[in-house]
């Protein structure tokens, strides 16, 4: 316990945490507060009172301290670490990382030049996504049961950041925020309807199409023809079912295909939540191939998780359990790599806190469906999923993670000279895609029906 005790004494500077070791001995950390909210800092947004943690295994403290990137997550998954009510694992993670804002930058990084070099080498090797490994990695992440994603995503199954426009994000439903995200991205694609394009529908390639929501949205709003590609069989099967049910399967097509195998020519290319899975070693291949696929006057927009600082590496726990082969890029990597293949970057937006609110809502919905998810898998999986969502939330709330939206063109004349068109088009689309609030209030819904 001495190593974990040493770390927590240094880390907890506000509020109070009480840890009970497997042998019943208690350790207290932090000074408590005099802010009227007990021992729990109000900016974390949790319940007042000290956070109490119980270690149920003799191995727990050493495992957490010796393996800082995986230890706490694994201890929680295995039931070695229990957060006592009224708090939960999300409270604990946000509490610790709020206390030590540089926890992810310093305390959890490998110490010593050899360990740092080894970690970077492992991360780079893990980021090599050949066609065979890319499909395997995609299936690991996205081929979980449909029922799991139905339990915590919005109605459209958007498994990427939602866009919260209100000053208080809790005033916006996840469904509306995801609809607003689609409008914001679509506006940056600068699409034209057939009427504004000489009677010809634009052709759009949606790389990493997920559950098909964005592709369906683009066709609905612009009448364009969309090809969505992804590597998870169940996702593509679901996408095709959606298109068939909507009667647009001839206009919105989905293929189980690696983007590197796509041929043809497209007016627009979108990639939402894709570049995190490409791997830095494959960025040249990505930018070279998409450049070949896009028409001269075309536009490409990429939305991905990103780091606000310099290049780094994916933490070991996420690589091992959630996104094998994944890497969150720095802006410098996205820009410098694209420049080599004659792309021009025409718009960059850093979305800072939006994903933290998205992940908070996903976490809450996961907790709501604990019984069903546990029945689908088991308690270990359920706890793993909670730790993943809470850990990701803290990275976007207290850490240095952002979302990058980057617009690329081949011809600088492909878009208007000023960016007002983005907000104007986004507003037009939002007006069309406004979700009535009664849909999420049972009383109002009953009255409407």
DAKA-V962210 format. One line per field, one symbol per residue. ss: DSSP state (H for helix, E for strand, L for the rest). phi: phi as a letter, one per 20 degrees, with the letter a starting at -180 (. if undefined). psi: psi as a letter, one per 20 degrees, with the letter a starting at -180 (. if undefined). Layout:
ss = ???
phi = ???
psi = ???
//
This chain:
ss = LHHHHHHHHHHLLLLLEEEELLLLLEEEELLLLLLLLLLLLHHHLLLLLLEEEEELLLLHHHHHHHLLLLHHHHHHHLLLEEELLLLLHHHHHHHHHHHLLLHHHHHLLLLLHHHHHHHHHHHHHHLLLLHHHHHHHHHHHHLLLHHHHHHHLLLLLLLLLLLLLLLLHHHLLHHHHHHHHHHHHHHHHLLLLHHHLLLLLLEEEEELLLLLHHHHHHHHHHLLEEEEEELLHHHHHHHHHHHHHHLLLLLEEEEELLHHHLLLLEEEEEEELLHHHHLHHHHHHHHHHHHHHEEEEEEEEEEEEEELLLLLLLLHHHHHHLLLLLLLEEHHHHHHHHHLLLLEEEEEEEELLHHHHHHHHHHHHHHHLHHHHHHHLLHHHHHHHHHHHHHHHHHHHLLLEEEEEEEEELLHHHLLLLLHHHHHHHHHHHHHLLLLHHHHLHHHHHHHL
phi = .fffgfffffeedbmbcdddfgenfdcdcnemcddmdmddgfffndefofedcceecfeggfffffcgecgfffffgenfcceefeebffgffffffffcgegfecfeefenffffffffffffffefdfgffffffffgedefggfffffcefgeleebgedeeffdgfedfggfffffffffffffflfcfgfecmndffdcddemfmenffffffffecmeecddcbdegfffgfgffffffemcfedddccfbfgfdfcoccfbccbdmdffdfngfdggfffffffffefgeecccdcbfbdedfgbbfffffffddcfnebeeeggffffffgfdmededbcceeedgfffffffffffffgdgffffffcafffgfgffffffffgffeededecdedcdccecfefcgfdeggfffffffffffdfegfffdcgfffffff
psi = hhghggghhhgoiqapppporhjipqppqqirqkjjkcjophihjaqrqqpppppiqhigghgghhmhhhggghgggijhpppqqjrahgggghgghhgnhjghhfhiqqqqhghgggghgggghhjomrgghggggghggijrqhhghhhirrhjlolrproohqhohiipqhghhhghghggghhiilqqrhhjkkjppqpppoplicjiggghgggghikrppopqrioghggggghgggghikkhihoqppnqphiiprapqhqpqookghhigphhjgggghgghhhhprgkrpppppqqrpibrqbqpqhgghghgmpjqpoqqhhhhghghhikkqpoipppoogighhhghggggghghhkgggghhgdahggghghgggggghghhigibjqappoppqrhpijirrhrjhhghghggghhhhkppphhhjohghghhh.
//
